[in-house]
Amino acid sequence: MKACHCERHNGCETSELTPCTHEIGLASAADAEVLDAARAERRICVTLDHDFHAILAETGATTPSVVLIRMQQAGYAETGQLILRVLREVDSQLERGAAVTATRRGIRLHSLPLK
């Protein structure tokens, strides 16, 4: 499974997630369409949008894994470090299919399908 890619410079002082939806032609796509693309490419969807978890629950989908980032006023470096932490700590669950919520305080994980 391909995870988001986080480029690190000086210990992750600057981070850039790739590919972004605008880079692959999905900037104006519906959330379900973004999930379909992530599923087809075996990618993990990293988002700030709560709707992605709701779609997983409504459809009973088993893929793709979705990581919801819940941090207010976070910069790229802090967000990138949180994503790297999620990838390190729950990698095997992400491979199997999971809905993850990540905050400064912790990581919550639910295996897919959501019930």
DRENPA-3360 file (N, C-alpha, C; in nm, 2 decimals, always signed):
BEGIN
1 = MKACHCER = +0.08/-0.12/+0.00/+0.00/+0.00/+0.00/+0.09/+0.12/+0.00 ~ +0.06/+0.22/-0.08/+0.13/+0.34/-0.09/+0.07/+0.44/+0.02 ~ +0.16/+0.49/+0.10/+0.11/+0.60/+0.19/+0.14/+0.73/+0.13 ~ +0.09/+0.83/+0.20/+0.12/+0.97/+0.16/+0.27/+0.98/+0.17 ~ +0.32/+1.07/+0.09/+0.47/+1.09/+0.09/+0.49/+1.22/+0.16 ~ +0.58/+1.22/+0.26/+0.61/+1.34/+0.33/+0.76/+1.38/+0.31 ~ +0.79/+1.48/+0.24/+0.92/+1.52/+0.22/+0.97/+1.60/+0.34 ~ +1.09/+1.56/+0.39/+1.14/+1.62/+0.51/+1.26/+1.70/+0.48;
9 = HNGCETSE = +1.27/+1.82/+0.54/+1.39/+1.91/+0.53/+1.42/+1.96/+0.67 ~ +1.54/+1.93/+0.71/+1.58/+1.97/+0.84/+1.49/+1.91/+0.95 ~ +1.48/+1.78/+0.95/+1.40/+1.72/+1.05/+1.25/+1.75/+1.04 ~ +1.20/+1.76/+0.93/+1.06/+1.78/+0.90/+1.01/+1.92/+0.94 ~ +1.10/+2.02/+0.93/+1.06/+2.16/+0.95/+0.97/+2.20/+0.84 ~ +0.98/+2.15/+0.72/+0.88/+2.18/+0.62/+0.84/+2.05/+0.56 ~ +0.71/+2.04/+0.54/+0.65/+1.91/+0.49/+0.56/+1.94/+0.38 ~ +0.56/+1.85/+0.28/+0.46/+1.86/+0.17/+0.41/+1.73/+0.15;
17 = LTPCTHEI = +0.27/+1.72/+0.15/+0.21/+1.59/+0.12/+0.19/+1.58/-0.03 ~ +0.23/+1.47/-0.08/+0.20/+1.44/-0.23/+0.15/+1.30/-0.25 ~ +0.07/+1.28/-0.34/+0.02/+1.38/-0.43/-0.11/+1.44/-0.37 ~ -0.12/+1.57/-0.40/-0.24/+1.64/-0.35/-0.35/+1.62/-0.45 ~ -0.47/+1.63/-0.41/-0.58/+1.61/-0.50/-0.58/+1.70/-0.63 ~ -0.53/+1.82/-0.61/-0.52/+1.91/-0.73/-0.41/+1.86/-0.83 ~ -0.31/+1.79/-0.78/-0.20/+1.74/-0.86/-0.25/+1.62/-0.95 ~ -0.35/+1.55/-0.90/-0.39/+1.44/-0.98/-0.53/+1.46/-1.04;
25 = GLASAADA = -0.57/+1.59/-1.05/-0.70/+1.62/-1.12/-0.82/+1.60/-1.04 ~ -0.81/+1.59/-0.91/-0.93/+1.57/-0.83/-0.97/+1.68/-0.73 ~ -0.92/+1.80/-0.76/-0.94/+1.91/-0.67/-1.09/+1.94/-0.65 ~ -1.17/+1.93/-0.75/-1.31/+1.96/-0.74/-1.40/+1.83/-0.74 ~ -1.33/+1.72/-0.72/-1.40/+1.59/-0.72/-1.48/+1.58/-0.59 ~ -1.59/+1.50/-0.59/-1.67/+1.47/-0.48/-1.58/+1.38/-0.39 ~ -1.61/+1.38/-0.26/-1.53/+1.30/-0.16/-1.53/+1.15/-0.20 ~ -1.65/+1.10/-0.24/-1.65/+0.96/-0.28/-1.56/+0.93/-0.40;
33 = EVLDAARA = -1.55/+1.02/-0.49/-1.46/+1.01/-0.60/-1.31/+1.00/-0.56 ~ -1.28/+1.09/-0.46/-1.14/+1.08/-0.41/-1.11/+0.95/-0.34 ~ -1.21/+0.90/-0.26/-1.19/+0.77/-0.20/-1.18/+0.66/-0.31 ~ -1.26/+0.66/-0.41/-1.25/+0.57/-0.52/-1.11/+0.57/-0.58 ~ -1.05/+0.69/-0.60/-0.92/+0.70/-0.66/-0.81/+0.64/-0.56 ~ -0.83/+0.67/-0.44/-0.73/+0.62/-0.34/-0.74/+0.47/-0.33 ~ -0.86/+0.41/-0.34/-0.88/+0.27/-0.34/-0.82/+0.20/-0.46 ~ -0.84/+0.26/-0.58/-0.78/+0.21/-0.70/-0.63/+0.21/-0.70;
41 = ERRICVTL = -0.57/+0.31/-0.64/-0.43/+0.32/-0.64/-0.36/+0.27/-0.51 ~ -0.45/+0.20/-0.43/-0.40/+0.15/-0.30/-0.33/+0.25/-0.22 ~ -0.39/+0.37/-0.20/-0.33/+0.47/-0.12/-0.41/+0.50/+0.01 ~ -0.35/+0.56/+0.10/-0.41/+0.60/+0.22/-0.46/+0.75/+0.20 ~ -0.58/+0.78/+0.24/-0.63/+0.91/+0.22/-0.61/+0.99/+0.36 ~ -0.53/+1.10/+0.35/-0.51/+1.18/+0.47/-0.59/+1.31/+0.44 ~ -0.67/+1.35/+0.54/-0.77/+1.46/+0.52/-0.79/+1.54/+0.65 ~ -0.85/+1.65/+0.63/-0.90/+1.73/+0.74/-1.05/+1.73/+0.74;
49 = DHDFHAIL = -1.11/+1.66/+0.65/-1.25/+1.65/+0.63/-1.32/+1.53/+0.69 ~ -1.41/+1.56/+0.79/-1.48/+1.45/+0.86/-1.57/+1.37/+0.77 ~ -1.61/+1.42/+0.65/-1.70/+1.35/+0.56/-1.64/+1.21/+0.52 ~ -1.51/+1.20/+0.51/-1.45/+1.08/+0.46/-1.48/+0.96/+0.55 ~ -1.48/+0.98/+0.68/-1.51/+0.87/+0.77/-1.66/+0.84/+0.76 ~ -1.74/+0.94/+0.75/-1.89/+0.92/+0.73/-1.92/+0.83/+0.61 ~ -1.85/+0.86/+0.50/-1.87/+0.78/+0.38/-1.83/+0.64/+0.40 ~ -1.72/+0.62/+0.46/-1.67/+0.48/+0.49/-1.78/+0.41/+0.57;
57 = AETGATTP = -1.84/+0.48/+0.67/-1.94/+0.41/+0.76/-2.07/+0.38/+0.68 ~ -2.11/+0.48/+0.60/-2.23/+0.47/+0.52/-2.23/+0.35/+0.42 ~ -2.11/+0.34/+0.36/-2.09/+0.24/+0.25/-2.05/+0.10/+0.29 ~ -2.00/+0.10/+0.42/-1.94/-0.03/+0.46/-1.81/-0.07/+0.39 ~ -1.74/+0.03/+0.34/-1.62/+0.00/+0.27/-1.51/-0.06/+0.36 ~ -1.43/-0.14/+0.30/-1.31/-0.20/+0.37/-1.18/-0.13/+0.33 ~ -1.18/-0.05/+0.23/-1.07/+0.03/+0.18/-1.12/+0.16/+0.12 ~ -1.05/+0.26/+0.11/-0.91/+0.28/+0.16/-0.91/+0.32/+0.30;
65 = SVVLIRMQ = -0.79/+0.31/+0.36/-0.77/+0.37/+0.50/-0.78/+0.52/+0.49 ~ -0.84/+0.58/+0.59/-0.85/+0.73/+0.59/-0.79/+0.77/+0.73 ~ -0.70/+0.87/+0.72/-0.65/+0.93/+0.84/-0.70/+1.08/+0.84 ~ -0.78/+1.10/+0.95/-0.84/+1.23/+0.97/-0.75/+1.31/+1.07 ~ -0.70/+1.42/+1.02/-0.61/+1.51/+1.11/-0.70/+1.61/+1.17 ~ -0.70/+1.61/+1.31/-0.78/+1.71/+1.38/-0.69/+1.80/+1.47 ~ -0.64/+1.90/+1.41/-0.55/+2.00/+1.48/-0.58/+2.14/+1.43 ~ -0.61/+2.23/+1.52/-0.63/+2.36/+1.48/-0.50/+2.44/+1.48;
73 = QAGYAETG = -0.49/+2.53/+1.39/-0.37/+2.62/+1.38/-0.24/+2.54/+1.38 ~ -0.24/+2.44/+1.30/-0.11/+2.36/+1.29/-0.04/+2.40/+1.16 ~ +0.09/+2.41/+1.16/+0.16/+2.43/+1.04/+0.20/+2.30/+0.97 ~ +0.26/+2.32/+0.85/+0.30/+2.20/+0.78/+0.39/+2.11/+0.85 ~ +0.49/+2.16/+0.93/+0.58/+2.08/+1.00/+0.51/+1.99/+1.10 ~ +0.43/+2.05/+1.18/+0.36/+1.98/+1.29/+0.26/+1.88/+1.23 ~ +0.19/+1.92/+1.12/+0.10/+1.82/+1.06/+0.18/+1.71/+1.00 ~ +0.29/+1.73/+0.93/+0.37/+1.63/+0.87/+0.43/+1.53/+0.98;
81 = QLILRVLR = +0.47/+1.59/+1.09/+0.52/+1.50/+1.20/+0.41/+1.41/+1.26 ~ +0.29/+1.46/+1.27/+0.17/+1.38/+1.31/+0.14/+1.27/+1.22 ~ +0.15/+1.30/+1.09/+0.12/+1.20/+0.99/+0.23/+1.09/+0.99 ~ +0.35/+1.13/+1.01/+0.46/+1.03/+1.02/+0.44/+0.94/+1.14 ~ +0.40/+1.00/+1.25/+0.37/+0.93/+1.37/+0.26/+0.82/+1.35 ~ +0.15/+0.87/+1.28/+0.04/+0.77/+1.25/+0.10/+0.66/+1.17 ~ +0.17/+0.69/+1.07/+0.22/+0.59/+0.98/+0.31/+0.49/+1.05 ~ +0.39/+0.54/+1.14/+0.48/+0.45/+1.22/+0.40/+0.36/+1.32;
89 = EVDSQLER = +0.31/+0.42/+1.39/+0.24/+0.35/+1.50/+0.13/+0.26/+1.45 ~ +0.06/+0.28/+1.34/-0.05/+0.20/+1.30/-0.04/+0.15/+1.15 ~ +0.08/+0.14/+1.11/+0.11/+0.10/+0.97/+0.04/-0.03/+0.93 ~ +0.05/-0.13/+1.01/-0.01/-0.26/+0.98/-0.16/-0.26/+0.97 ~ -0.22/-0.18/+1.06/-0.37/-0.16/+1.05/-0.41/-0.08/+0.93 ~ -0.33/+0.02/+0.89/-0.36/+0.09/+0.77/-0.35/+0.00/+0.65 ~ -0.26/-0.10/+0.65/-0.26/-0.19/+0.54/-0.38/-0.27/+0.52 ~ -0.45/-0.31/+0.64/-0.57/-0.39/+0.64/-0.70/-0.31/+0.62;
97 = GAAVTATR = -0.69/-0.18/+0.64/-0.81/-0.09/+0.63/-0.85/-0.04/+0.76 ~ -0.84/+0.10/+0.78/-0.87/+0.16/+0.90/-0.92/+0.30/+0.88 ~ -1.00/+0.34/+0.98/-1.04/+0.48/+0.99/-0.97/+0.54/+1.11 ~ -0.88/+0.63/+1.09/-0.79/+0.68/+1.20/-0.82/+0.83/+1.22 ~ -0.83/+0.87/+1.35/-0.83/+1.01/+1.38/-0.71/+1.04/+1.46 ~ -0.64/+1.14/+1.42/-0.51/+1.18/+1.48/-0.52/+1.32/+1.54 ~ -0.48/+1.34/+1.66/-0.48/+1.47/+1.72/-0.34/+1.49/+1.79 ~ -0.32/+1.60/+1.85/-0.19/+1.63/+1.92/-0.19/+1.53/+2.04;
105 = RGIRLHSL = -0.30/+1.49/+2.10/-0.30/+1.41/+2.22/-0.30/+1.26/+2.19 ~ -0.33/+1.22/+2.07/-0.33/+1.07/+2.05/-0.39/+1.03/+1.91 ~ -0.39/+0.90/+1.90/-0.44/+0.84/+1.77/-0.55/+0.74/+1.81 ~ -0.67/+0.75/+1.74/-0.77/+0.66/+1.76/-0.79/+0.58/+1.63 ~ -0.82/+0.45/+1.64/-0.83/+0.37/+1.52/-0.95/+0.28/+1.53 ~ -1.02/+0.27/+1.42/-1.13/+0.17/+1.40/-1.10/+0.09/+1.28 ~ -1.10/-0.04/+1.29/-1.08/-0.12/+1.17/-1.21/-0.11/+1.08 ~ -1.18/-0.12/+0.95/-1.28/-0.12/+0.85/-1.33/-0.26/+0.82;
113 = PLK = -1.46/-0.28/+0.79/-1.56/-0.18/+0.78/-1.61/-0.12/+0.91 ~ -1.65/+0.00/+0.91/-1.71/+0.06/+1.03/-1.85/+0.01/+1.05 ~ -1.89/-0.01/+1.17/-2.03/-0.07/+1.19/-2.10/+0.02/+1.28;
% end
